[in-house]
Amino acid sequence: MDMYSEYEVQVSELRSRPVGVLETASQGERIFVIRAGRRIAALVPVEDVGLIEEVEDAYWAERAKPALSAQGDKPGTSLEALMTEVGHRREIYRRY
């Protein structure tokens, strides 16, 4: 989506016609929810969420590079091993 439009809606309007507001967002509009003159939330099209997730993934991949290069050839810990360890610790703490 190259172009988008923005729409502002008061909290009271969102409460009185939620289906209409959601329909507007589903058609590609970014909707900002306003309370006391300030933006407090946003409803965005699903496509925008996909773009946000791509940016987040790229950010965290970049942040991980120094740790991965510092690790060198040492083997990492698998998610399964980490989950097992965390689960084991929880069992120990539950006993006390």
C-alpha positions as CSV (number, residue, x, y, z in Angstrom):
1,M,0.0,0.0,0.0
2,D,1.8,3.2,-1.2
3,M,-0.7,5.7,0.0
4,Y,-2.8,5.7,3.1
5,S,-5.2,8.0,4.7
6,E,-5.7,8.9,8.4
7,Y,-8.9,9.3,10.3
8,E,-9.4,10.4,13.9
9,V,-12.2,9.2,16.0
10,Q,-13.2,10.1,19.6
11,V,-13.5,7.3,22.1
12,S,-17.2,8.0,22.4
13,E,-17.6,7.5,18.6
14,L,-15.7,4.3,18.7
15,R,-18.0,3.1,21.5
16,S,-21.2,4.1,19.7
17,R,-20.2,2.6,16.3
18,P,-17.4,0.1,16.6
19,V,-18.3,-1.9,13.6
20,G,-18.2,1.1,11.3
21,V,-14.9,2.2,12.6
22,L,-13.4,-1.2,12.2
23,E,-14.8,-1.4,8.7
24,T,-13.0,1.9,7.9
25,A,-9.7,0.5,9.1
26,S,-10.2,-2.7,7.1
27,Q,-10.5,-0.6,4.0
28,G,-7.0,0.8,4.4
29,E,-7.4,3.8,6.7
30,R,-5.3,4.3,9.7
31,I,-7.6,5.4,12.6
32,F,-6.3,7.3,15.6
33,V,-8.4,7.1,18.7
34,I,-8.6,10.5,20.5
35,R,-9.3,11.2,24.2
36,A,-9.0,14.7,25.6
37,G,-7.4,15.9,22.4
38,R,-4.6,13.3,22.4
39,R,-4.0,10.2,20.4
40,I,-4.2,7.2,22.7
41,A,-4.4,4.3,20.3
42,A,-4.5,3.4,16.6
43,L,-6.4,0.9,14.5
44,V,-4.4,0.0,11.4
45,P,-5.0,-2.2,8.4
46,V,-3.6,-5.8,8.7
47,E,-1.2,-5.0,5.9
48,D,0.4,-2.3,8.1
49,V,0.9,-4.8,10.9
50,G,2.8,-7.0,8.5
51,L,5.1,-4.1,7.7
52,I,5.6,-3.3,11.4
53,E,6.6,-6.9,12.0
54,E,9.1,-6.9,9.2
55,V,10.7,-3.7,10.6
56,E,10.8,-5.3,14.1
57,D,12.4,-8.5,12.8
58,A,15.1,-6.5,10.9
59,Y,15.8,-4.4,14.1
60,W,16.2,-7.4,16.3
61,A,18.3,-9.3,13.7
62,E,20.6,-6.3,13.6
63,R,20.8,-6.1,17.4
64,A,21.6,-9.8,17.6
65,K,24.6,-9.6,15.3
66,P,27.2,-8.5,17.9
67,A,26.2,-11.3,20.3
68,L,26.2,-13.9,17.5
69,S,29.7,-12.8,16.3
70,A,31.0,-12.8,19.9
71,Q,29.8,-16.3,20.2
72,G,32.0,-17.4,17.4
73,D,32.0,-21.2,16.8
74,K,30.7,-22.1,20.2
75,P,27.4,-24.0,20.0
76,G,24.3,-22.0,21.2
77,T,21.5,-23.2,23.4
78,S,18.5,-24.7,21.6
79,L,15.1,-23.3,22.4
80,E,14.1,-26.8,23.6
81,A,17.0,-26.9,26.1
82,L,16.2,-23.4,27.3
83,M,12.6,-24.3,27.8
84,T,13.5,-27.4,29.7
85,E,15.8,-25.4,32.0
86,V,13.2,-22.7,32.6
87,G,10.6,-25.3,33.4
88,H,13.0,-27.1,35.8
89,R,13.6,-23.8,37.6
90,R,9.9,-23.2,37.9
91,E,9.4,-26.6,39.6
92,I,12.2,-25.8,42.1
93,Y,10.6,-22.4,43.0
94,R,7.1,-23.9,43.4
95,R,8.4,-26.2,46.1
96,Y,9.2,-23.3,48.4
